[in-house]
Amino acid sequence: MPEIKKKGLSLDQAKKAVIMIHGRGATADSILSLSSYLNIADYAILAPQANSNTWYPYGFMASDKGNFVALESSLKQIEEAVKEVTEAGITSENIYFLGFSQGACLSLEFAARHAKRYGGVVAFTGGLIGEILDATKYSGDFDQTPVFIGGSKIDFHVPAKRMQESEEVMKNMGANVTLKLYNDPEHTIRREELEWVNEQIFL
């Protein structure tokens, strides 16, 4: 079984859960360290660990064929984390997804493939995955789930255009999407982004 690191309240104590997804080359522990900056003290926090610290081998807009096997396996890993949460009695509207970079892409991709009312989806520098964005592979209704997508207007790894396309796809699926693009070139999580999600999503 793939490893899932945990922090915060236990699943049997918590009413809400957040699944935190690390970036390429990072670890579950590294994304868990972000929890101290978020209003999630009363949440169960789960962070799956990617095999060899990478969710899929190539860029998120590279050939679908090249990423297919690893991506499907990674999506299954997120599904297992969701299953563990729901089996503890936490319903989907109290489940949140948060990721950075490759983890942000995976967060959006998983949520869009399993659209329903969630507590929220937070993507720090990410977009939906695919060589070409194909809206037909997504189904379901987000029922006004709040979704945050943030990143640089000139990020080398994650083009602003794909973040904008992802916003449009998810809005068309009923999500309440906020996209914030920043002028700096940094591939990072900004203080302003943390403040926004604390005020608007992790209430």
N, C-alpha and C positions, 0 to 999 in steps of 0.2 A: 504493500500500500504506500502511495506517495505520502510524504511527510506534510503535516499541517501544524504549524506553530500556533500557539494560542496565548492570548493576553486578555486582560479585563475580567469581566464577570464570567463565571462558568455558564454554559448553555442552559443549565437547569435553573439558574438564578436570573438570567437576563431576559428582558422583554424585547430587546433589539439586538441585531448582530450585524457586523460589518466584515466583509471579506476583502482583505487588502492584498493587492497583487503587485509584486516587485517588478523592477525593470530588468533588462538584459544585463547579465553579469553581476547582478545584485543578489540579495538573499531575502528570505522571509523575515529574518531578524532586522534587516535594514529598513524594510518598509514598516515593520512594527514600531520602530523607533519614532516614526512620524506620529504615532498615536498620542504622544504627549503634547502635540500642538493642536489637537482636535478635540471637540466637545463630545468625546465618546467614552467617558469614564464609566458610564453605566451600561455599556454595550459588551456583548461577547465579541471578541476580536479574533478572527481566524486569518492566517496567512499561509497559503500553500507554498511549498518550495518547489521551484522548477528543477527538472533534471539538468544537471550541469549548469545551473543558474540561468538557463535560457529557455523561453517558452516555445520558440520556433527559430530555425537557424538563419533565415534571411530577413531582409527588411519587410515591414508589414505591407508594402506595396510591391513586393517582388512577385515572381511567378507563383501562382497558386499551387502548382504542382510541387514546387520545391518545398513549400512550407506545409503541405497538406497533412502528412502523417504526424508530425510533431504538433501542429496546431490542433488537430482533432484530439490527440492525447491530452493536450493542455486544457482544452475546453472540457474534456471529461473530468479532469482533475478539479476544475472549478465546480462542475456539476456535483461531484462527490462532496465538496465542502458545503454546497447548498443543501444537499440531501441530509447531511449531518445536522445542519441548523433546523431544517423543517421537521426532522424526526424528533427534535427536542421540543417541538410545539411552537416554534416561532414562525409566524406566517409571512408570506412574501412581502406584504406591505411594510414589514418591519425588518427586511433584509436590505442591506446597502452594499454596494460594490465601490471600491476605490482602487485606482492604480496609477502608477507613474510610468510614462514612456511605453515600453513594450507591455507593461502591466496595464496601462491605461487603454491601449488598443484591445487587449484581451478582455478587459472589463466591459467595454462598449460592445465588442463582438458577442460575448456570451449573453449580455442583456438583450441585445437585438435579436439573437436567435431564439430567445426564450422570453419574449416580451410579455409582461403583465405588470400589474401595479407593484412596484418595489418602493422601498423607503427612499432610495435615491441612487444615482450612479455618478461617480466623480472620476473624471479622466483628466489627470494632469499631464498634458502634452501627449495626445493620442487621437486616433481616428479609427473608424471601422476598417477591417482588414480585407485586403484583396488587391490584385493587380489592377483590376477595374472594379469600382464599387457597384455591386449588383444588388439592387434593392429587393429583387424577387426572392433572394435566399432568406429573407427575414420575414417573420410572421408574428402575429399577435397584436395586442393593444396595450400600450404602456399606461393607459388610463391616467394621464397627467403625472406620471412619475417625474420628479425633478431630476434633470440631468445637467451636470456642469462639465463643459469642455473648455480647458484653458491652455494657452501656449503662446509661443512667439510667432509674430507675423513672418519671421524669416528663419524659422528653425530648419536646420540642415536635414534632420531625420524625418520630421513630420511636417509636410507642407500645409500651410494655412488653408489651401484649397480643399484638401481632404478633410480637414476639421470642419470646414463650412459644408461640405457635401454630407458629412456624417450628421451634422446638426439637422440638415434638411430631411434626411431619411428618417431620423428618429422623431422629428416633429410630425412627419406624415404618419407615424405609427402611434401618435397620441402622447408623446413625451413632452414635458414642459422644459425645453432645452434653453440653457443660457450658455452662449459662446463668448469667451473673453480672449481677445488677441492682443498681445503686448508688443511694444515697439522694440524692446531689448532683444538681443539675439540668443539669450541664454536658454539652455536645455535644462530646466530646473523647475522647482516648485516655489512659487513666489509667495511672500507674506500676504499680498493682497488676495491671492487665490484662497489661501487658508482662512483668512478672515471672512471671505464671501461664503465659503461652504459652511463655516461654523455658524454664520448668521442665517443662512437660507436653507440648509439641508440637515445639518446635525443639530436640530433644535432641542 
